[in-house]
């Protein structure tokens, strides 16, 4: 380190380290809070995509609950998991609980 502060190389290394730490935190968060396996989550999102093309979201979990019941997922376990990631209704599950956005940070992908 010089009198002017960290070198450009040191700054770059610190940014890289910070990004790696953030990815590790996000991965741990997904592993801790997401109760669905990756294939199950993809199936739910595919279901919601198809259903929400046909009907508008009524800002409930009507479609998500129907999928959960048909796929043996307990709602009491699933709802808090989806809510943790911003899924507060069917359209918000589709918009906010997106594994593709986290494909590089969720270890199970």
DAGI-V830872 format. One line per field, one symbol per residue. ss: DSSP state (h for helix, s for strand, l for the rest). psi: psi as a letter, one per 20 degrees, with the letter a starting at -180 (. if undefined). burial: # if it has 24 or more other C-alpha atoms within 12 Angstrom, else .. A space follows every 50 residues. Layout:
BEGIN
ss = ???
psi = ???
burial = ???
END
This chain:
BEGIN
ss = lsllsllhhhhhhhhhhhhhhhhhhhhhhhhhhllllhhhhhhhhhhhhh hhhhlllllllhhhhhhhhhllllhhhhhhhhhhlllllhhhhhhhllhh hhlllllll
psi = pahiaqrhghgghggggggghgggggghgghhhoiqqghggggghgghgg gihhqqpjkakghggggggijkpphhhgghgghhjjnirghhghhhmohh ijhiiohi.
burial = .........................##..#...###....#..##.###. .#....#...#####.##.........##.###.#.########..###. .#..##...
END
